[in-house]
Amino acid sequence: MRIWRSAVLVAVLAGLLALPAPQPALADPTPAELRKLTKQAARLNDLYRGQIQSLEEIRIQAKKATDTSGDLDAQLKAAQADVGRIAQTSYIVGPLDNIQLIAPSTDPYKLLGQAANMAFMAGERTQRVQNIQKLIEKSKTAKVEANDKIEKLRKEIKAMQAKRRDIERLLAKYGFQQPGGAEGLTPRMISVRAEIMQNFPMKYGVGCLRPGDPGEHGKGRACDFMMSSGGRMAAGADADRGDALAEWLIQNGSRLGVMYIIWKQRYYDIRSGGGWDPMSDRGGVTANHYDHVHVSVF
């Protein structure tokens, strides 16, 4: 009898924890693979003299998708464990015997309490199983998306590697400049900033050198031209001025040595072919570049 009851418990648990029927397993998007590709992208950034916006954008998307997939996997395992505990508890308590309910020697309040507890656990188990089904579908979708993003990053790295000669010609055209002077900016950045300020009023100021920044701000090759007081989305004439500045930079970028522009959650990077491309949400007005036009130079 004990062996039979154990077999029943194993069958119940297996049935609950295997919902829905097993499907061919999707390869888990691994953080290790993303780290490897991130290192390759970093090497390209160094080689091409600055953060390549297309690579950075896809890297961020891939990391978010991989993190989401990992979180859903953890939720799924926890939910399956909960269902297993509920099923085991139900088995230990055991089913109610109908004869017990009417036996005069049985405490009716105890039996009703046991019945209510069993009904609660049954309902709880049903809800948890439904949640598991939803989590399984979400997990599958997240894995597909994460794998797609990682593959997209891999392809973009190859595409940028294939452009090496073209980019090397660009770098040779503009040469290499070191920052210097009290401001710690390159001569090209100083020149670009001066010409911008001759053509566009900057009532909210300009921010350039950012010591310790791993990107172009830390190398003296970038400035932020503020279109609002900071942290506030540019609007009206301020937003129009930002649009006009971004367009002017595109039209004059080849002459000035502009490498890329970021404005209104979009980037324009001459190394990856130019044209505006959207950016993922970076978490705020400033991070999404709605309050300033970012300019990086070769």
N, C-alpha and C positions, 0 to 999 in steps of 0.2 A: 504493500500500500504506500509506504514511504517513497519507494523508488518511482511508483506511478505518479505520485503527487509532485515529485521533483521534476519528472519529465514534463508534466503539464506546465509547471512554472517556467521551465526553460523555453517551452514552445510559445507561451504567452509573451515572455520578454522578447524572444526573437521576432515574433510577429509585430510587436509594438515598435521595436527599435529599427526595423528594416523598412519602414514606410518611406516613400512608395517603393515598388519593386526595384531592385538594383538595376542601374543603368551603367553603360560603359563609363568608367571613371574619367573625369577631366583632369588633365595635368594641372597640379597646383602651381599658380604663379609664385615663383620663389623670390624672396627678397635678395637672395644671393645673386640671382641672374640680373636683377635690377641694379644691384651694387656694381656688378661687372660692367654693365652698359653705362652706368653713371661715370665710372672711371674712364671709359673710352671717350665719353662726351667731354669730360674735363680735359683730357689730353688734346682733343680737337680745339677746345676753347683756348688752351695755351698756344697751340700751333697757329690758330687763326686770330690771335691777339685780342681775345675778348669773348665774353659769353655769347654763344650762338643762340638767338632767341627761340628758333624752332626746336632745337634740342632741349632747351630748358623747359619750354612749354610742354612738350611731350613727356619729359621726365617727371614733371609735376603731376600730369594726368596719370601716368603709370603708377607713381607712388600712391596716389589717392586710391586708385582702383585696387592695387595690391593690398593696401591697408584695409580697405572695405572687405575684400575677400577673406582676409585673415580674421577680421572681427566676426564675420558671419559664420565662419567655420567654428570659432570658439563658442558662439551662441548656440549653434546647432549641437555641438557635443554636450553642452550644459543642459539643453532641453531634453536630449535623449536620455541623459543620466537621471533627470527628474522623473521622466515617464517610467523609467526602470524602477525607481524607488517606489513610485505610486503603485505600480503593478505588483511589486514584491509585498508591499504592505497589504494590498487587497487580498493576496493569496494567503498571507499569514493569518489575517482576520477570518478568512474563509466565508463561504456563502451562507446565507441564513436558511435554515430549514423551516418550511411552511408549517410543519407540525409544531415546531418550537413556539411559534407565535400564538398558538391557541392552547398550549399546554398549561394547565392551571398552576403547575409548580414553577413556571418561569416568571421572572420579574418583568412585567410589560414595559416599564420605563427603561430598563436596561436594553431590552430587545429593540425598542423604538429608537433609542440612542444609537445602537449598533447599526440599525437600518439606515438612519439618517447619515451616519458616518460613511457607510458603504455607498450610499447614493451620491454623497458629496465627492468621494474619491473617484467614482465612475464619471461624474460630470467633469471633474478636474482633469482626469486622464484623457477624456475625449477632447477637451480644449487644448491640452498640451500636444496631443497627437496632431491636431489641426495646425497648431503653431509650427510643429516640426515640418509638416508638409510645405507650409509657406516658406520656412527657412531653407529647406532643401532647394526650392525653386529659386529663391533669392541668391543662394550660394552658387548655384549653377550659373546664373546670369552674371554674378560678380566675377566668377572665374573666367568666363568667356571674355568679359570686358577687360579684365586685368591682362589676360594673355594677349588680347588684341593690342592693347596699349604698349606692352613690352615689345611685341613684334613691330609695331609702328616705330618705336624708338630705334630698334635694331636697323630698320630700313632707312630711317632718316640719317643715322650715323653713317651708313654705307653711302648714301647719296651725298653727304657732305664730304666724305673721304674722296669720292669721285670728282669733286669740284676743286681738289687741292691745287691743281695748276692754275686755275682761274683765280682762286683766292690769293695764291702766291703772287700773281701778277698785280692784283690790287694792292697787296701789302708793299710790293716793290715800288708801285706808283707813288704811294704816299710816304714811304720810308718809315723809319722807326724813330720816335721822339721820346725822350725821357722827361719827366716832370722836373721843374726847377723853380727857383725864385721863392719869394715869401709865400706865394699862394699854393705852391706845390702842384701847379697845372702844367701840361705840356704847352709849347708855343701854339700848336694847332688849336687846342681847346680855348686858349686865351683869345686867339684870333676869331674863332667862330663865335664865342660869347660876345666879343666886341661888335661884330657885324650884326648879330641878332639884336642887340640892344640899341643899335643905330636905327634899326627898322621897326622895332616893336617896343612899346613902352612896357616896363616891368614894374608896375606899382606894388607888386607883392614880393619882389625880390628874386634872387637867384641863389641856388645852393650848389656848390661844386665839390670841392675836396671833402672826403669823409675818411679820415684816418682809420685804418683797421678794416675798412670795407674790402671784401675779397674781389669785388667787381671793379668796374671802370672808375667809380667814384674814388676808390682807394688808390688808383693808379694815376689820378689826375687827368683822366680822359673822358670825364662825363660831367654834365651840369643838369640841374633841374630848374626849369623856368616856370615859376609859380603863376598859376592862373586864378588862384584864390588865396585866402589867408592861411590855408593849410588845414587838411582834414575836412574841408567843406567842398562839395562838388562845384566846379566852375559852372556858371550859368550866364545867360544873356550875352552881353558884350565880352565878358571874360572868356566864356566858352568859344565865342566866335574868334577871339584873338588867338586862342590855342589852336583852333582849326587852321587859321591863316598861317600861324607859325609852322605847324606841321607840314602844310603844303609847300611853304617857302623852302623848308629844309629839304623836302623831296626834290624840288626843282633845282636847288643849288647844292645838293649833297655831293655830287661828283666833283664840283669845283672846290668845295670846302673840306672834303675828306670826312664826311659824315658816315659812320659805320651803321648805326641803327637809331631808330626813334621809337619811343613808347608814349602813347597818348590814348586816353579813353579805353583802357583795357584792350588795346591793339598794339601790335609792334610792326615795324617796317625795317627789315634787315637786308641791307644790300648784298651781304654774303650768301644769303639763301635765295636770292633772286628778286628781292624787293616785293612790293605789293603789301597791302595791309593784311595781317592775319590776326584772328582773335586770340585773346589770352584767357586762361581759366581765372575764375574768381580767386584773387589772392587774399581776400579777407577784409578789405576796407577801401575807403575812397582814395587814400594816398597810395596804398599798395597796388591798387588797380589803375593808378595814374589818371584819376579824374580831376585832380587839383593841380597837376603840373605836367609839362612836356619834358620828357627825359631825352637827352641827346648824348650819344657816345660817338667819339671820333676815332679814326685809325691812329 
